[in-house]
Amino acid sequence: MKHTPIAISTIVLLFLMSFSSGSKFDKTVAEFHNPKSKYLLVAAHRSAHNGYPENSISALKHAIELGVDIAETDVKVTKDSVVVLMHDRKIDRTTNGTGDPEEYTLAELKQFRLKMPDGTLTSETIPTFEEFLNVAKGKIMVDIDIKTSYLKPVVDVVKKTKTQNQVFYFDDDYESLQKVRSLDPEAMLMPRAHTYHEADSALIRFKPQAIHIDETFYTPEVTKLIRDKNARVWINALDHADVDIRAGKIENALNKLTLYNANIVQTDEPERILEYLRSKKLHN
């Protein structure tokens, strides 16, 4: 059986029907819960950080201004139990500090400043997760990449900010996701799967809203399994696809990414992808 990329005309029609009324955020949430939709949701990796520090409030605001659907971010917990944004095991690369963020108090971390992607020091400090969610609330969905074993403070912040309808949790550690569900039975989840059987197991165990797959086993059989179980298919453009996108080969890259109906794409190039999709009337 021959499989082809999503037809442009089909997506245009679906887009016009889906986004004819209501706020963009409400429509994005509705689309997220419509796993069989061919509408492509765009996720900004560590928020939209081209020209901004990664995992920063300014990068989040830029993502919102761009009209990105989902802001991906990474969370750690300080030694005084405050949830902060940080991807790396140490803060050396992204700040003018050193060491493990979970060995600092929040006040100690706030003494350091974030760096731009080129290493230039900024006036921004490491944001708390609560600060981040208060800016995101009602404006953009949030994918939490769990980088800590201290899960209760993370779930507590989501509950405190009343953002459960727009936040989902990502991990390849299924025990961590199970703990999240024990803390909040209604929590939205996105397990990572590395094989067909792992995807099947995650779908049965969690009934998640999305499954994160890798291009190494991106097949029509896998995506059919996921979509038939009412979950969206998340795939990354972070490596080869983003290289092609930077080289101006956007249509080719997106055709490969959506070949078997993946319908969430995470990228470091949200500006370029959104510009292309809008030029084809495929995105709000």
Secondary structure, DSSP 8 states (H G I E B T S, - for coil): -------HHHHHHHHHHHTSSS-HHHHHHHHHT-TT----EEEETTSS-TTS-TTSHHHHHHHHHHT-SEEEEEEEE-TTS-EEE--SSSSTTTBS--S-GGGS-HHHHTTS-BB-TTS-B-S----BHHHHHHHHTTT-EEEEEE--S-HHHHHHHHHHTT-TTTEEEEES-HHHHHHHHHH-TT-EEEEB-SSHHHHHHHHHHH--SEEE--GGG--HHHHHHHHHTT-EEEEE-TTHHHHHHHTT-HHHHHHHHTTT---EEEES-HHHHHHHHHHTT---
